[in-house]
Amino acid sequence: MCQSLHCCVYKSLRKQETFLFVLQEDDFSRVPEPLLKALGEVEKVINLELTPQRAVARGDARYIMDDLLEKGFHLQLPPTEKPEPINSGQEEIT
């Protein structure tokens, strides 16, 4: 893994707390078209220099860097407020 990686972070104006990291400003060429359509209009938030040790608001910088190098982008989704319970089909009888 590289020691540092420059990237540009965009936020979706359609989907709250959804961020798209790309390697170069305004270069969405490696982002799948359906994903771009789902995000709608995006707005640049920040240019960022990632290192494996850098603290990021959500997620792990190493994982983000891996995504950027392998896929050319990283999608950060909003945190889930509470996990949905899994219904096994067996209701509890009280």
Buried (B, 14 or more C-beta within 10 A) or exposed (E): EEEEBEBBBBBBEEBEEBBBBBBEEEEBEEBEEEEBEEBEEBEEEEEBEBBBEBEBEEBEBBEBBBBBEEEBBBBBEEEEEEEEEEEEEEEEEE
